[in-house]
Amino acid sequence: EVEDIDNGSSDVCGDVTLSIDEMDFDCGDIGSPVTVTLTVEDACGLTSFCNTIVTVLDETAPVFDIPLPEDETIEAPLTGCTKVVTIPRLTADDNCNGSPIVTTVVRDAEGNILNAIVFIGSGWLYELSLGANTVTNTVVDGNGNFTTYVYTITLIDNLSPQLGGGSCPADLIVTT
């Protein structure tokens, strides 16, 4: 707006009219200084001009598309203490970069980074271990703005341990 460019222009004989030659900026202007001319006109039609450089910044972070996965608790299978799950591939939008890149990091309960087993179109397969497995998704646009979304998949063991031989041993008599 003209008020952003003007630095208090005035005239001794009355009011002035302010105008600038460039008012609309967009993502195409990022990284290139834009010269804007301020025109100040008094009641008699006399004018003064000055140029200023406008630098356009993108300070808007990208936004994840919804729905987003939520925290969940799942049971370990009967066969062990790990489970293979699909971690969905998230997408995002950005005001200046239509489809920014989303990165996903999965950590087990000890904080170790897990490697994906394979990508299957809608996401990656990961083998999760018991405890809270943290999924961190980060999207960064071309201007360094970012958004992070974190959720947890907790793998629990609900199976009782198995007794040796399938039952308790016979009663024992112990002598001392």
Z-matrix of the N, CA and C atoms (Angstrom, degrees):
N
C 1 1.436
C 2 1.523 1 109.57
N 3 1.315 2 116.09 1 157.03
C 4 1.456 3 120.94 2 -175.81
C 5 1.527 4 111.37 3 -60.72
N 6 1.332 5 118.01 4 -33.28
C 7 1.459 6 120.96 5 -179.81
C 8 1.526 7 111.74 6 -64.23
N 9 1.342 8 116.66 7 -25.99
C 10 1.462 9 120.46 8 178.22
C 11 1.527 10 111.79 9 -72.07
N 12 1.331 11 116.85 10 -25.33
C 13 1.471 12 122.12 11 -178.01
C 14 1.524 13 111.08 12 -93.37
N 15 1.324 14 117.45 13 -38.53
C 16 1.468 15 121.76 14 -175.61
C 17 1.528 16 111.05 15 -69.56
N 18 1.318 17 114.43 16 143.95
C 19 1.462 18 120.05 17 -179.37
C 20 1.528 19 110.52 18 -117.71
N 21 1.339 20 116.46 19 36.38
C 22 1.464 21 120.09 20 177.40
C 23 1.521 22 113.52 21 94.95
N 24 1.318 23 118.96 22 36.56
C 25 1.470 24 121.54 23 179.96
C 26 1.526 25 110.96 24 -61.34
N 27 1.355 26 116.02 25 146.18
C 28 1.472 27 120.49 26 -179.17
C 29 1.525 28 109.56 27 -156.78
N 30 1.322 29 115.49 28 172.63
C 31 1.467 30 122.19 29 177.28
C 32 1.533 31 107.59 30 -140.93
N 33 1.340 32 117.11 31 141.69
C 34 1.465 33 120.37 32 -177.59
C 35 1.524 34 112.43 33 -68.51
N 36 1.328 35 117.71 34 -20.52
C 37 1.463 36 120.79 35 -176.04
C 38 1.524 37 113.83 36 -98.14
N 39 1.334 38 118.46 37 3.32
C 40 1.462 39 117.62 38 178.87
C 41 1.520 40 112.58 39 148.00
N 42 1.308 41 112.72 40 -160.92
C 43 1.461 42 120.06 41 -176.83
C 44 1.524 43 111.17 42 -70.30
N 45 1.350 44 115.14 43 158.88
C 46 1.457 45 122.24 44 175.51
C 47 1.518 46 108.80 45 -122.42
N 48 1.317 47 114.79 46 155.32
C 49 1.459 48 121.80 47 174.05
C 50 1.518 49 107.37 48 -108.36
N 51 1.316 50 115.78 49 130.54
C 52 1.456 51 121.56 50 -178.69
C 53 1.512 52 109.70 51 -109.24
N 54 1.330 53 116.11 52 142.34
C 55 1.467 54 120.13 53 173.71
C 56 1.528 55 108.77 54 -150.76
N 57 1.310 56 115.49 55 154.92
C 58 1.460 57 121.46 56 174.70
C 59 1.520 58 108.31 57 -128.25
N 60 1.329 59 115.49 58 152.91
C 61 1.462 60 119.46 59 -175.10
C 62 1.528 61 113.44 60 -87.47
N 63 1.305 62 117.97 61 -11.14
C 64 1.471 63 121.64 62 179.94
C 65 1.516 64 108.31 63 -136.97
N 66 1.348 65 115.90 64 119.71
C 67 1.465 66 119.13 65 -178.19
C 68 1.522 67 112.67 66 -124.13
N 69 1.307 68 117.50 67 -16.44
C 70 1.457 69 120.35 68 -175.30
C 71 1.522 70 109.56 69 -108.99
N 72 1.321 71 115.03 70 121.41
C 73 1.448 72 121.34 71 178.48
C 74 1.519 73 107.92 72 -122.49
N 75 1.330 74 115.60 73 148.61
C 76 1.455 75 119.20 74 178.35
C 77 1.524 76 109.28 75 -144.06
N 78 1.306 77 115.98 76 -171.32
C 79 1.460 78 121.15 77 -175.64
C 80 1.524 79 112.47 78 -62.40
N 81 1.307 80 117.62 79 -25.55
C 82 1.460 81 120.81 80 177.68
C 83 1.524 82 112.87 81 -67.27
N 84 1.321 83 117.46 82 -16.74
C 85 1.466 84 121.72 83 -179.95
C 86 1.530 85 112.66 84 -90.17
N 87 1.319 86 117.66 85 -6.97
C 88 1.469 87 120.59 86 -178.61
C 89 1.525 88 109.08 87 -66.64
N 90 1.313 89 115.58 88 134.12
C 91 1.456 90 120.90 89 176.51
C 92 1.510 91 114.87 90 87.56
N 93 1.320 92 118.78 91 -8.97
C 94 1.461 93 122.41 92 178.92
C 95 1.522 94 108.45 93 -122.73
N 96 1.339 95 117.09 94 118.95
C 97 1.468 96 117.89 95 177.16
C 98 1.529 97 110.88 96 -60.15
N 99 1.325 98 116.55 97 138.51
C 100 1.459 99 122.25 98 -179.32
C 101 1.537 100 107.66 99 -113.21
N 102 1.327 101 115.58 100 124.38
C 103 1.465 102 120.02 101 177.66
C 104 1.518 103 108.79 102 -83.85
N 105 1.333 104 115.51 103 126.05
C 106 1.465 105 121.76 104 -179.81
C 107 1.528 106 107.27 105 -119.16
N 108 1.340 107 114.96 106 132.20
C 109 1.466 108 120.16 107 178.77
C 110 1.515 109 109.75 108 -101.52
N 111 1.343 110 115.26 109 125.07
C 112 1.461 111 122.52 110 175.38
C 113 1.530 112 107.43 111 -95.15
N 114 1.326 113 116.62 112 128.54
C 115 1.467 114 122.17 113 175.75
C 116 1.521 115 108.11 114 -113.64
N 117 1.345 116 114.98 115 127.87
C 118 1.464 117 121.52 116 177.56
C 119 1.525 118 106.80 117 -115.78
N 120 1.344 119 116.89 118 122.80
C 121 1.472 120 121.30 119 -178.13
C 122 1.524 121 108.74 120 -122.46
N 123 1.360 122 115.13 121 134.43
C 124 1.467 123 118.89 122 178.54
C 125 1.529 124 109.88 123 -94.35
N 126 1.336 125 116.46 124 -179.05
C 127 1.464 126 122.65 125 -176.25
C 128 1.525 127 112.34 126 -64.79
N 129 1.328 128 118.21 127 -21.95
C 130 1.469 129 121.89 128 179.98
C 131 1.526 130 112.73 129 -90.16
N 132 1.350 131 117.29 130 0.52
C 133 1.453 132 120.43 131 -179.75
C 134 1.518 133 114.08 132 86.86
N 135 1.317 134 118.29 133 6.60
C 136 1.459 135 122.06 134 176.61
C 137 1.537 136 108.42 135 -79.28
N 138 1.339 137 116.03 136 143.05
C 139 1.467 138 119.19 137 -175.12
C 140 1.524 139 111.63 138 -128.40
N 141 1.284 140 114.03 139 153.99
C 142 1.464 141 123.62 140 170.02
C 143 1.523 142 106.98 141 -130.86
N 144 1.331 143 115.58 142 148.92
C 145 1.461 144 121.45 143 -177.96
C 146 1.521 145 109.62 144 -129.47
N 147 1.308 146 115.93 145 150.69
C 148 1.464 147 120.52 146 167.67
C 149 1.524 148 108.00 147 -152.72
N 150 1.316 149 113.96 148 152.54
C 151 1.466 150 120.49 149 178.86
C 152 1.512 151 109.37 150 -108.63
N 153 1.298 152 115.09 151 145.77
C 154 1.460 153 121.03 152 173.38
C 155 1.524 154 107.53 153 -138.40
N 156 1.305 155 115.11 154 155.40
C 157 1.463 156 120.92 155 179.41
C 158 1.531 157 108.08 156 -98.54
N 159 1.318 158 115.18 157 128.38
C 160 1.458 159 121.68 158 176.40
C 161 1.526 160 107.64 159 -106.97
N 162 1.307 161 115.77 160 129.08
C 163 1.464 162 121.51 161 175.49
C 164 1.519 163 107.69 162 -107.85
N 165 1.314 164 116.22 163 122.11
C 166 1.457 165 121.93 164 -177.94
C 167 1.531 166 108.48 165 -93.28
N 168 1.329 167 116.20 166 128.60
C 169 1.456 168 122.60 167 179.50
C 170 1.518 169 110.28 168 -115.94
N 171 1.312 170 115.67 169 147.28
C 172 1.467 171 120.86 170 169.76
C 173 1.516 172 105.97 171 -103.75
N 174 1.319 173 116.97 172 110.51
C 175 1.456 174 121.90 173 178.48
C 176 1.525 175 111.49 174 -117.08
N 177 1.336 176 115.60 175 18.48
C 178 1.458 177 121.20 176 -179.47
C 179 1.523 178 109.23 177 -99.59
N 180 1.323 179 116.17 178 120.40
C 181 1.462 180 121.02 179 -179.46
C 182 1.523 181 110.55 180 -74.15
N 183 1.328 182 116.72 181 149.39
C 184 1.465 183 119.57 182 174.86
C 185 1.534 184 110.52 183 -65.36
N 186 1.323 185 115.71 184 161.66
C 187 1.466 186 122.02 185 -175.92
C 188 1.522 187 108.88 186 -125.64
N 189 1.338 188 115.88 187 132.44
C 190 1.464 189 120.00 188 176.50
C 191 1.519 190 110.29 189 -68.83
N 192 1.336 191 115.61 190 142.34
C 193 1.456 192 120.71 191 173.36
C 194 1.526 193 108.19 192 -73.23
N 195 1.317 194 116.18 193 148.85
C 196 1.459 195 119.73 194 179.55
C 197 1.524 196 108.86 195 -108.14
N 198 1.312 197 119.12 196 157.90
C 199 1.458 198 127.60 197 8.18
C 200 1.530 199 111.61 198 -80.33
N 201 1.324 200 115.19 199 152.78
C 202 1.462 201 121.99 200 177.13
C 203 1.528 202 109.04 201 -104.56
N 204 1.332 203 116.77 202 146.90
C 205 1.475 204 118.63 203 177.21
C 206 1.525 205 110.04 204 -62.51
N 207 1.311 206 115.52 205 150.63
C 208 1.469 207 120.93 206 178.74
C 209 1.521 208 109.22 207 -113.18
N 210 1.328 209 115.47 208 164.74
C 211 1.460 210 120.10 209 175.07
C 212 1.525 211 108.49 210 -55.35
N 213 1.334 212 115.54 211 142.80
C 214 1.457 213 118.37 212 177.54
C 215 1.516 214 110.24 213 -148.71
N 216 1.317 215 115.03 214 155.71
C 217 1.461 216 122.20 215 176.02
C 218 1.516 217 107.33 216 -119.15
N 219 1.330 218 115.38 217 129.25
C 220 1.469 219 120.43 218 -179.72
C 221 1.527 220 108.55 219 -129.26
N 222 1.326 221 115.19 220 157.32
C 223 1.460 222 120.69 221 -178.79
C 224 1.521 223 110.50 222 -93.18
N 225 1.338 224 114.74 223 144.57
C 226 1.456 225 120.56 224 174.32
C 227 1.533 226 108.15 225 -68.99
N 228 1.317 227 117.51 226 149.68
C 229 1.461 228 119.44 227 179.12
C 230 1.539 229 111.27 228 -71.15
N 231 1.325 230 116.21 229 167.04
C 232 1.458 231 121.56 230 -179.71
C 233 1.523 232 111.96 231 -63.67
N 234 1.317 233 116.16 232 -20.70
C 235 1.465 234 120.51 233 -173.14
C 236 1.520 235 114.86 234 -90.30
N 237 1.324 236 119.86 235 -2.38
C 238 1.453 237 117.82 236 -179.52
C 239 1.512 238 113.99 237 172.49
N 240 1.331 239 114.68 238 -167.68
C 241 1.459 240 122.05 239 -174.26
C 242 1.520 241 112.13 240 -109.06
N 243 1.308 242 117.52 241 17.14
C 244 1.467 243 121.82 242 175.39
C 245 1.523 244 107.98 243 -133.01
N 246 1.337 245 114.79 244 161.00
C 247 1.463 246 119.13 245 178.42
C 248 1.517 247 108.44 246 -147.82
N 249 1.333 248 115.94 247 136.95
C 250 1.465 249 121.37 248 177.13
C 251 1.529 250 107.72 249 -86.83
N 252 1.336 251 115.79 250 125.30
C 253 1.465 252 121.57 251 -179.41
C 254 1.526 253 109.04 252 -130.02
N 255 1.322 254 114.92 253 159.65
C 256 1.465 255 120.81 254 175.12
C 257 1.516 256 109.12 255 -94.31
N 258 1.334 257 116.32 256 123.57
C 259 1.459 258 122.68 257 173.75
C 260 1.528 259 105.45 258 -97.11
N 261 1.337 260 118.48 259 113.96
C 262 1.467 261 119.64 260 -173.84
C 263 1.529 262 112.91 261 -66.04
N 264 1.320 263 114.45 262 147.77
C 265 1.468 264 121.51 263 175.02
C 266 1.529 265 107.00 264 -80.90
N 267 1.334 266 116.62 265 117.99
C 268 1.461 267 120.55 266 179.58
C 269 1.532 268 109.48 267 -87.96
N 270 1.317 269 115.31 268 154.28
C 271 1.463 270 121.72 269 176.11
C 272 1.523 271 108.55 270 -124.47
N 273 1.327 272 115.08 271 164.16
C 274 1.470 273 119.56 272 -177.23
C 275 1.522 274 109.45 273 -149.31
N 276 1.321 275 115.17 274 164.68
C 277 1.462 276 122.96 275 175.68
C 278 1.520 277 108.76 276 -124.49
N 279 1.339 278 114.71 277 155.91
C 280 1.452 279 120.25 278 179.51
C 281 1.518 280 108.86 279 -141.99
N 282 1.329 281 116.05 280 148.92
C 283 1.463 282 120.26 281 -177.96
C 284 1.527 283 112.51 282 -66.87
N 285 1.327 284 118.94 283 -27.84
C 286 1.470 285 121.08 284 -177.74
C 287 1.519 286 113.80 285 -116.66
N 288 1.302 287 118.12 286 -15.11
C 289 1.460 288 122.30 287 -178.99
C 290 1.514 289 106.34 288 -133.65
N 291 1.308 290 117.29 289 94.40
C 292 1.460 291 123.42 290 -169.97
C 293 1.506 292 117.28 291 -44.78
N 294 1.333 293 118.94 292 -41.83
C 295 1.463 294 121.42 293 -176.86
C 296 1.525 295 110.19 294 -130.91
N 297 1.319 296 117.29 295 78.41
C 298 1.464 297 119.27 296 -179.61
C 299 1.530 298 111.19 297 -69.25
N 300 1.306 299 116.31 298 161.54
C 301 1.462 300 123.21 299 -177.10
C 302 1.531 301 110.33 300 -83.56
N 303 1.329 302 115.17 301 134.10
C 304 1.458 303 121.78 302 176.77
C 305 1.532 304 107.72 303 -107.35
N 306 1.333 305 116.91 304 130.18
C 307 1.463 306 120.41 305 173.85
C 308 1.520 307 108.55 306 -110.23
N 309 1.323 308 115.33 307 147.52
C 310 1.460 309 121.73 308 -178.18
C 311 1.524 310 108.75 309 -126.82
N 312 1.333 311 115.48 310 131.36
C 313 1.466 312 121.51 311 175.38
C 314 1.520 313 107.39 312 -125.20
N 315 1.346 314 115.73 313 128.40
C 316 1.457 315 121.45 314 179.60
C 317 1.529 316 107.60 315 -112.99
N 318 1.329 317 116.04 316 129.33
C 319 1.472 318 121.89 317 178.92
C 320 1.526 319 109.35 318 -122.24
N 321 1.343 320 114.76 319 142.08
C 322 1.465 321 118.98 320 176.54
C 323 1.527 322 110.05 321 -80.71
N 324 1.311 323 116.77 322 -177.41
C 325 1.471 324 121.58 323 -175.33
C 326 1.526 325 112.71 324 -61.65
N 327 1.339 326 117.45 325 -24.61
C 328 1.471 327 120.95 326 178.70
C 329 1.524 328 112.06 327 -89.22
N 330 1.319 329 117.37 328 -1.24
C 331 1.463 330 120.78 329 179.29
C 332 1.522 331 114.90 330 91.19
N 333 1.328 332 116.94 331 3.58
C 334 1.466 333 120.48 332 178.56
C 335 1.523 334 110.62 333 -74.21
N 336 1.330 335 116.39 334 138.40
C 337 1.463 336 120.63 335 177.11
C 338 1.517 337 108.73 336 -76.10
N 339 1.331 338 116.05 337 129.47
C 340 1.460 339 121.80 338 178.93
C 341 1.522 340 109.74 339 -94.87
N 342 1.313 341 115.55 340 145.94
C 343 1.464 342 121.01 341 176.20
C 344 1.515 343 109.52 342 -96.79
N 345 1.319 344 115.44 343 139.98
C 346 1.460 345 119.93 344 177.61
C 347 1.525 346 109.24 345 -67.50
N 348 1.315 347 115.63 346 145.14
C 349 1.457 348 120.87 347 177.05
C 350 1.530 349 109.38 348 -77.94
N 351 1.334 350 115.69 349 -48.14
C 352 1.468 351 120.56 350 -178.16
C 353 1.526 352 108.65 351 -164.35
N 354 1.339 353 115.91 352 154.29
C 355 1.463 354 121.16 353 174.31
C 356 1.519 355 107.98 354 -94.46
N 357 1.343 356 116.75 355 135.15
C 358 1.470 357 119.95 356 -176.75
C 359 1.520 358 112.60 357 -126.28
N 360 1.304 359 118.82 358 43.04
C 361 1.463 360 121.77 359 175.63
C 362 1.511 361 114.95 360 81.12
N 363 1.318 362 117.87 361 -55.90
C 364 1.466 363 120.34 362 -179.13
C 365 1.523 364 112.35 363 -96.49
N 366 1.311 365 116.65 364 -7.19
C 367 1.454 366 119.99 365 -178.82
C 368 1.513 367 111.70 366 172.01
N 369 1.336 368 114.79 367 -166.35
C 370 1.447 369 121.49 368 -178.51
C 371 1.514 370 109.38 369 -114.49
N 372 1.335 371 116.23 370 148.37
C 373 1.452 372 120.79 371 173.69
C 374 1.523 373 108.13 372 -92.88
N 375 1.331 374 115.42 373 130.36
C 376 1.456 375 122.65 374 176.78
C 377 1.512 376 108.61 375 -127.36
N 378 1.330 377 116.63 376 146.38
C 379 1.455 378 120.93 377 172.76
C 380 1.524 379 107.12 378 -97.89
N 381 1.331 380 115.34 379 109.80
C 382 1.458 381 121.30 380 -178.36
C 383 1.515 382 110.03 381 -92.83
N 384 1.338 383 115.67 382 148.79
C 385 1.456 384 121.40 383 177.55
C 386 1.526 385 109.27 384 -107.22
N 387 1.343 386 115.50 385 171.08
C 388 1.451 387 120.57 386 -178.90
C 389 1.519 388 111.01 387 -57.61
N 390 1.321 389 116.24 388 143.08
C 391 1.456 390 122.39 389 178.80
C 392 1.512 391 111.50 390 108.97
N 393 1.334 392 115.25 391 -168.08
C 394 1.462 393 122.25 392 -177.04
C 395 1.532 394 109.73 393 -87.20
N 396 1.312 395 116.37 394 111.75
C 397 1.464 396 123.43 395 176.67
C 398 1.525 397 107.61 396 -98.25
N 399 1.323 398 117.02 397 121.94
C 400 1.463 399 122.09 398 -173.35
C 401 1.523 400 110.52 399 -99.12
N 402 1.327 401 115.90 400 130.59
C 403 1.462 402 122.24 401 178.46
C 404 1.528 403 107.60 402 -111.49
N 405 1.332 404 116.76 403 116.37
C 406 1.461 405 122.39 404 -178.99
C 407 1.521 406 108.98 405 -112.63
N 408 1.321 407 116.14 406 119.92
C 409 1.459 408 122.77 407 178.30
C 410 1.522 409 108.13 408 -110.68
N 411 1.330 410 116.43 409 131.15
C 412 1.459 411 121.13 410 179.51
C 413 1.519 412 108.43 411 -130.19
N 414 1.332 413 116.06 412 133.17
C 415 1.457 414 121.50 413 175.89
C 416 1.528 415 107.00 414 -119.86
N 417 1.350 416 115.37 415 131.51
C 418 1.462 417 121.76 416 -179.11
C 419 1.519 418 107.98 417 -124.53
N 420 1.339 419 116.37 418 132.91
C 421 1.462 420 118.95 419 176.29
C 422 1.527 421 110.35 420 -89.75
N 423 1.310 422 117.05 421 177.00
C 424 1.451 423 122.47 422 -177.18
C 425 1.515 424 114.70 423 -67.24
N 426 1.324 425 117.96 424 -8.82
C 427 1.460 426 121.97 425 -179.21
C 428 1.527 427 112.84 426 -111.45
N 429 1.339 428 116.40 427 13.84
C 430 1.453 429 121.11 428 175.29
C 431 1.516 430 116.02 429 85.30
N 432 1.323 431 118.61 430 3.14
C 433 1.465 432 121.17 431 175.84
C 434 1.530 433 108.06 432 -79.87
N 435 1.322 434 116.64 433 141.79
C 436 1.462 435 118.06 434 -177.60
C 437 1.518 436 111.89 435 -143.01
N 438 1.322 437 114.24 436 160.10
C 439 1.456 438 123.33 437 175.25
C 440 1.524 439 106.86 438 -135.46
N 441 1.322 440 116.38 439 140.50
C 442 1.461 441 121.70 440 178.56
C 443 1.520 442 109.16 441 -121.81
N 444 1.333 443 115.17 442 139.00
C 445 1.463 444 121.39 443 175.77
C 446 1.526 445 107.56 444 -129.81
N 447 1.330 446 116.74 445 126.75
C 448 1.463 447 122.20 446 -176.80
C 449 1.529 448 109.23 447 -122.83
N 450 1.325 449 115.13 448 136.64
C 451 1.457 450 119.89 449 171.44
C 452 1.524 451 108.74 450 -142.23
N 453 1.331 452 116.62 451 165.70
C 454 1.463 453 121.80 452 -173.87
C 455 1.518 454 110.36 453 -124.46
N 456 1.330 455 114.42 454 136.49
C 457 1.463 456 121.28 455 171.39
C 458 1.528 457 105.89 456 -113.71
N 459 1.326 458 115.76 457 113.11
C 460 1.464 459 120.67 458 -178.17
C 461 1.522 460 108.74 459 -99.72
N 462 1.332 461 115.28 460 123.29
C 463 1.459 462 121.62 461 178.74
C 464 1.527 463 107.44 462 -100.35
N 465 1.338 464 115.74 463 122.16
C 466 1.467 465 119.94 464 -177.56
C 467 1.524 466 110.39 465 -116.09
N 468 1.318 467 114.64 466 154.87
C 469 1.464 468 122.92 467 177.44
C 470 1.521 469 107.19 468 -107.66
N 471 1.326 470 117.05 469 110.74
C 472 1.464 471 121.80 470 179.29
C 473 1.526 472 112.64 471 -104.44
N 474 1.322 473 117.26 472 10.60
C 475 1.462 474 120.48 473 -177.76
C 476 1.519 475 110.32 474 -95.00
N 477 1.318 476 116.01 475 133.27
C 478 1.467 477 120.61 476 175.54
C 479 1.519 478 108.54 477 -72.23
N 480 1.333 479 117.20 478 151.26
C 481 1.464 480 118.75 479 176.86
C 482 1.528 481 109.93 480 -66.28
N 483 1.319 482 116.68 481 154.38
C 484 1.465 483 122.62 482 -179.90
C 485 1.530 484 109.60 483 -90.95
N 486 1.303 485 114.34 484 136.68
C 487 1.466 486 119.78 485 176.32
C 488 1.518 487 108.69 486 -78.97
N 489 1.345 488 115.53 487 142.90
C 490 1.464 489 119.08 488 175.92
C 491 1.517 490 110.40 489 -61.05
N 492 1.323 491 117.67 490 131.67
C 493 1.457 492 121.80 491 -179.26
C 494 1.511 493 113.11 492 76.25
N 495 1.328 494 118.13 493 -1.18
C 496 1.449 495 121.22 494 175.97
C 497 1.522 496 114.62 495 85.25
N 498 1.341 497 118.74 496 -7.65
C 499 1.467 498 119.89 497 178.95
C 500 1.527 499 108.65 498 -153.58
N 501 1.329 500 114.82 499 173.75
C 502 1.466 501 120.22 500 179.08
C 503 1.528 502 109.69 501 -72.70
N 504 1.323 503 116.36 502 149.36
C 505 1.471 504 117.62 503 176.79
C 506 1.530 505 109.77 504 -69.01
N 507 1.328 506 114.48 505 165.24
C 508 1.487 507 120.05 506 177.37
C 509 1.524 508 108.60 507 -64.66
N 510 1.323 509 115.26 508 157.29
C 511 1.463 510 119.83 509 177.97
C 512 1.532 511 109.08 510 -59.48
N 513 1.312 512 115.24 511 146.53
C 514 1.472 513 121.54 512 -178.84
C 515 1.513 514 109.93 513 -116.77
N 516 1.271 515 114.87 514 149.28
C 517 1.473 516 121.03 515 172.40
C 518 1.518 517 105.59 516 -113.03
N 519 1.331 518 115.82 517 126.76
C 520 1.443 519 120.96 518 -177.66
C 521 1.521 520 107.34 519 -115.57
N 522 1.315 521 116.71 520 130.22
C 523 1.452 522 120.26 521 177.82
C 524 1.513 523 108.73 522 -111.73
N 525 1.308 524 115.71 523 151.05
C 526 1.462 525 119.87 524 178.76
C 527 1.486 526 111.10 525 -120.78
